[in-house]
Amino acid sequence: METSYDLIVIGGGPAGLAAAIYGGRAKLKTLVLNKGTVGGLVNTTREIVNYPGYSHVSGPDLMKDFKKHAEHFNVEFLKGEVVGVDFSQEDKVIKTKKDQELTAKAVIVACGSEPRMLNIPGEKTLRGSGVAYCATCDAEFFEGEDVVVIGSGDQAIEEGMYITKFARKVTVIVLHDEGILDCNKVSAERAFNNEKMEFVWNSTIEEVLGDGNVEGVKLKNLKTGASSELSCQGVFFFVGMIPSTGFLKDSGLEMDKRGFIPVNESMETNLEGVYAAGDNIVKYLRQVASAVGDGATAAVAAERYLEELHHFNSNILQNDKKVLLLFFNALVNESLEFSSLLEGILSERDDDYKLFKVDMATKKSLAGKYGIEQAPAVVVLDKGEEIKRLDCSMDKRKTKSQLF
């Protein structure tokens, strides 16, 4: 198989597949590298009714449509678990568990996240059959039924209140003494005033009960040790999400203390040519629709980065003339004035240098490559190697003396 690509997408969920579709359509040689079944966490969702264009579709069926769309644009797929990366060079290196080594000029990390599981009996076997982890995705399937919520943090209480719009009753299982929740005070007050919410204090869940579908839960009182059963048709676990970013440890990629990746509006990470999208980034909403938007944005940003990289390599680094990289800021008068001055000087002897103007607002990665923080700035290259930097003085004679 091929090992070198323009773009490698790590992860085959909705964010990764959307990125792949955009990458393939842009004629980039694109690979989706996914350790499990293509579709990711969405494959565990039995019904999706809030994705535009699909009034009713299962998670696996929607992801099959995504994959088919990507394949239409000649996107390649490889099943493999990433165990190591090297993002320090222009050619990014990705290593898999099977000792495969792949390279790409740009990488999009879309490996997603997983709900934190308690790994109690019944939780895994009844997942998708009454066990759920996303209220926005699944709450409406419990219309008029009894639901149990595990957890008492902000997510658990706020998602629990959302579930009350559909369920007959929502019972929250809380580890703490009566009246103590881990969420913010406003949410706690709203929850206590919600007539459809009840609380079981000083308790934990031992087992999810049911044959084929959830029928109830087995609880244990932490103070008395007594066990009891509570009838219900759904159990929502809200005990946290775990980003699947462990393989990025020591990669130089910035992550928060939980392992989520901060990105800007273009899905750029702190590393040039590396982007992130979907549930593994720091974000507000984790849904299929928002993941698709992340993936599309990341792929377009990666495409533009690759265009810039190709232009720079072919027109600047391989130029026979010495090259002046002029970094300017169109919003700063001094920067524009120096640009005009330099162009005037070069017009007198235009055979000596090739001028390449770099707008710092649109070519941030190139500015970062040369450590340019303020404009105007000029880097002089000879056959791609930096030989000096100019003192950007408005004194024409002084500037000219640095060039000739």
N, C-alpha and C positions, 0 to 999 in steps of 0.2 A: 504494500500500500504506500501511498504518498506520505511523506513526513513533513513537508514544508508547505505552509499555507499563508495566505494574506491575513486571514482572520480565523481564530479559533474561539469558539464559544464553549465555556466550561459549564455544562448544565443543560438539560433538555426539557425544562419546564416551560411555561408560557413566556417568560421573559427571554429565555435562551432561544426558543423557537421563533419568536417575533424578531429577535436580533438576526437570526440566521436567514429569515425571509428577506429582510432588508439588505443583508450582506450579499446574498445570492443575487438579488435583483440588481444590485450595483455592480455585478460582474466580478465580485471579489471571490477568490478561491476560499471557500468557507467550510469549516468542519465543526460539527457539534459533537462534543465529547461528553458522554453521559454514563454514569456508573450503573444506573438501573434502567427501568423501563422508561422510555421517552414519555414525558408528560409530568413527571415528578409528583408532587403532593396532590395535584389536581386529579390524579387517577384514583384517589381514595374518595372523591366526591361523587355521590350517586346521582345527584341532579344539580344542574346549574340553570338558573332562570333569570340571572341578571347580567349575562354577557350580551352586548348588543348584537342583534341579528339572530340570536338563538333564544326563542321563547322557552324552550325546554330541551335540554341536552345533557347527557351524562358526561362526567369529567373525561373518562377514557375516549369517548367518541369525539369530543371537542379537540382533544390533543392529537387524535389521529388525523383530523382535518388540518391542524397546524403543521404536522409533520409532512403530510402530503403536499401542502402548499410550499413548504421549504424545498422538498425534493423536486418540485416543478422548476425551481430555480437552480438546480444542480448542486444543492447543498449536500455534503457528505456527512454520514453519521458513523460514529465509532463507539462501541460500548467499552468503557474502561474507567477505572478509578484513578484519579490523579493523586499521586503521593508526594510530588515535589515540583517546584517551579523555580526558574531563574529569570527574573524580570529586569535584570541589571543592564542588559545589552539591547541593542536595536532589535536583534532577533530574539524574541522571547522563547524560552525553552520550557516545555511541559513534559514531565515524566509520569508514566502510568505504573500501576502495580505489576503489570506484565512486562516491565522493563522496556516499554516503548518510549522513544524520545521524539517528540514533535516540536516543530518550531513555527512561529508566526510573527508577523510584523506588528499585529495588534491582537489583543486578547480581551474578551468580555467575560467577566466572572458572573455567572448566573446560576450558581449552585443551590440557591434557595435556603430554606431552613426547615426544621422539623419541630413539631410540637414536643415539648418535654413530656415524656411518658412516665407514669408511675410504675409501669410493668406489673400490674396486679392481675390476678386471674380474670379472664373475660374481656379485659381492655382491648387486647390486640385482635382476638377472634371476632369481637362484635363491632370492630371499627367499620364505620360505614353502614352499620345495621342498628343504629341507635347510639353508638359512641361517636362523638363529634368533637371538633376542636375549633370550630369557627361559627359564631352565631350568625354573622352576615350571610354565610354560605348556606347554612342548614336549618336555621331557626324555624322557617315557615313550614318545614316538613313535620313539625310537631304541633300543628294547629289543634287546640283543644285538648292537648295531652299533658301529662305530668312530666316535668323535667327536673333533673338534679344537676347542679353546678358545683364543680370541685374547684376551690380556690377562693380567696377573699381579697386579692389585690385589685388595682384599678381595672385591669382587663376583665377579671372574673365578674366584678360587680356591675360594670358598665355593660358588658356583654349579656349578663344575666337579666338586666333591666330591658335590654333589647328583646330578649327571648320572651319576656312577659307580654309582648305585643301579639304573640301567637299562642303560647302555651296556656293551659288552664291554670297551672301553678308551677312556680319555680322554687325549688328548695336548695338553699346554699349550704354546703357542708364546710364548717369553719373549725380550724384547729384551736382557736383561742376561746377565752371565757366570753360569756354573753356580753354583747355590745361592742366587742373589739374586732375591727376589721383592719386589713392592711392597706385599704384604699384611701384616697383623699376624703376629707371630711364632707365635702359637698355631695360626692357620690354616695357616701355612707348614709347621709341624711335622706337622700332621695330613695335609697333602697329600703330603709326602715319605714318610709311612708308609702311604699308601694304595696297595695293590698294583695297583689298576686305573688309576693315574695315572702318566703318563710326561711328560717335559719335553724340549723342543727349545730349547737355549740359543742366545743371540746371533743370533736369527733373527727375521725378519718375514715376513708373508704378502704375496705379490705378486698372487695370483689364486685365485679359487674355480673349480674345474674341474667340468664336468658338462654333459650335454645333457638338459635337462628336470628332472633331479635332481642333487644334489651327488654327485660321484664321487671328489673329492680336492681337494687344495690344492697350489699351487706356492709354495715357500718360498725365501727368500734368506738365506744366512749373512752377517751384517753384518761379520764379520772377514775372511772369505776371498772374499766376493762370489759364491760358488758357489750355483747354483740347484738345487733338488731337488723332487721330487714326493712327496706322502704321500697314500696312499689313505684315504678316509673316506667316510661317508655323511651326516655332519652337521657343520656349522661354527657354533659359537656365538661371537658377537662381544660382548665385555664391555669396551668401552673408554669407557664413560660414557653418561649420559643428558643430553639438552639440553632444558630446559623451553621450551615455545613461548610465552614471555612477553616477547619482545623489544618488542612493541608497547606494553608498559606502562612503558617507560623514561620517566622524567620525569613520571609520573602521580601521584607521591606515595605509591604503594602500596609497602609495605616488601617487599623481596626479599633473599635471601641472595646471596653473591658468585657463586653459580652461576645465579641467576635463579629459584630456587624460592621460593614464597610461604609465610611462616610464618602459621599460623592457630591459634586456640584450639579448645577442644572443640566450639564451636558453628560452626566454620568461618568465624569472623569474622576479617577482616584488620584492619589498623590504621586503615582508613577506614570511617566510618559508612555502613551500607547496602551495603557491598561485601564479598562472601564469595568463598571459593575452595574448590575441591574437585577431587579426583582426582590425577592424576600430576604436576600442576604445583605441588603443595604440598609442604612439608617433611613427610615421613612415613616410616614403617618399611616398609610393604608396598604394592607397586604391582600390584594384581590387579583383575580385573573386580568381584569381590565387595566388595573394600574401597572401590573407586571408587563403587560404588552406595551404600554406606553414607555416604560423604562427601557425595554429591549430595543424598541424602535429608535429612541433617542440615542442610546449607546452605539448602535450600529451606524447611524448617520454621522455621529461624532468620530467614530473610528474610520469611516470612509474618508472624511475630510482630513483626518490626521494622515492617513496613508497617501492621499493626493499630495499633501504638503511635503511628506517625507520623500516621495518619488521626485517631485519637482526640485527639492533641495539637493538630493543626491545626484540627479542627472544634470541640472543646470548650474549648480553652485560648486559642489565638491569636485566635479569632473571638468570644471572650466579651465581652459588653458591660461586665461588671464588671472591676475590677482583679483580677488573679490572683496568688495567692501560691503559688509552687512550693516546697513544703517537701520537701527531700531528707533522708531519714532512713535509719538503719541499724538494723534490728530486733535486732541483736546487741549494740548499745551502749545501755546504760541512759540515759546523758545524752541520747541522741538521742530515745528514747521519752518521756522526761520532758518535753523541750522540746515535742515534738509534742502531748502532753496539755495543756501550758500554753497553746500557741498556739490549740488548738481551744477551750479554755475562754474565752480572750479574744474569739475570733470569735463565740462563741455569744451574747455580749452584744450584738453589733451585726452580725448575719449578713448584712445587706443591703449592706455596704460592699465585701466581698471574696468571691472564689470561691477556696476552698482546693483545691489539687491536690497530693496526697501522692505522692512519688516514692521508691519503694524502690530504693536504689542497687544492691542485689543482683540485681534483675531488670530494671532500666531503666538499664543502664550507658551506653548510647548517649546517652540524654537528659542524664545527668550529665556525660558528656564534652562534649556540645554547649555546656553552660554553664560548663565548666571546674571542676566541683565535684569535689573530691577527698576531702573529709571531711564527715561529717554530725554534727550538724544544720547545714543551711544553707537560707536562704530567699532566693529571687529574686522581686522584685516586677515584674509585667508590667502594662502598660496598652496594650490593643489590640495585643498581641503584642510590644511593645517593652519591653525591660528599662529600668526607671526607677531602681531602687536595689536594694540588698541589705541585709538586716537583720543587726544584731549579735544573734546568737542567745543572749541572756542569760536565765538563769533568774529574773532580776528581772522580775516581772510588770509593774511600773509602767514600767520602762525599755523593755521590749518593746512595751507598749501605746502608749507615747509615740511610737514610731517608725511606728505605724500610723494613729493618729487625731490 
